Amino acid sequence: MDKKLDTAIEYYSIKQKEILELVNGSSTLSVEDIIRYGEEMSVIENKMIALEVAKEN
C-alpha cells in the first residue's frame, strides 16, 4: 500500500511542479488562467495532504 501512496504523491508533486513552472514562466497569462491554475494547485495540495496523512496511518 505504501508503494501506491508514494507513487500517487510523486505524481501530484510532478503535476504541482509543472503548474508552477508554467505560471512562473509565462508573462501572457490572463487573470482567468491564473485563477484556474491556482484552483488546480489547491486541489493538488489537498490531495497530497490526504495522501501524506494516509501514509502516516
N, C-alpha and C positions, 0 to 999 in steps of 0.2 A: 504493500500500500504506500509506503514511503517513497518508492521509486515513482509512482504515478503522481504523487503530490509534488515531488521535486521536478518532474517533467512539466507539470502544469505551471509551477512557479517560474521555471525557466522560460516557458513560452510567453507568459504575461510580462516578464521582465524584458524580453526582446521586443514585444509589442509596445511597451512603455518607452523604450529607448528609441524605437522608430518614430513614434509620435513626437517625442521631444526634439529629435534631430530635424524632423520635417518642419515643426513650428519654429525652431530657432534658426533654421537655415533658409527660411523664406521671408522675404520682405514684402510680398504681394498678397498675403492672406487677408481676407475680408474679416470683418468683425464676426460674421456668422460662422466662418471657418474656425476662428479661434475659440468661439464658444463651443462648437461641435467637438473640437479636439479636446477641450477642457472637460466636457462631459464624458468623452471616451476615456480620458485619463482617470476620471473619478471612478468609473465603473471598473476599470482595470485595477486600480488601487484597492477598491473594496474586495474584489475577488482575491487579490494577493493576500490581503489581511486575513480573509476567511481561510485561505489555504494554509497560511502560517499557523493559525490557531488550530486547524485540524491536524497539522503535522505535530504540534506540541502535545496534543492529546492522544 
